[in-house]
Amino acid sequence: MEKFTGDEHGIRDLMDALDQRYTKIEDRLIQHDLEWIWCRQNEDGLILFSASTTERDDKINAQQSQQDK
């Protein structure tokens, strides 16, 4: 899990950091301004952010369950 804090550049810095660090297609759980966000980088390199809190919460719970094993 990556943790990002808010600053004057906001979400743009977050997207730049993701673009530089992740090249393969997969889901990532990130924290931005104290809120957990799920994102996915697709085949075209576009970064998609989850707007569904239910989906985000399900993924957070699933990841926490795996870490507890």
Secondary structure, 3 states (H helix, E strand, C coil): CEEECCCCCHHHHHHHHHHHHCCCCCEEEEEECCEEEEEEECCCCCEEECCCHHHHHHHHHHHHHHHHC
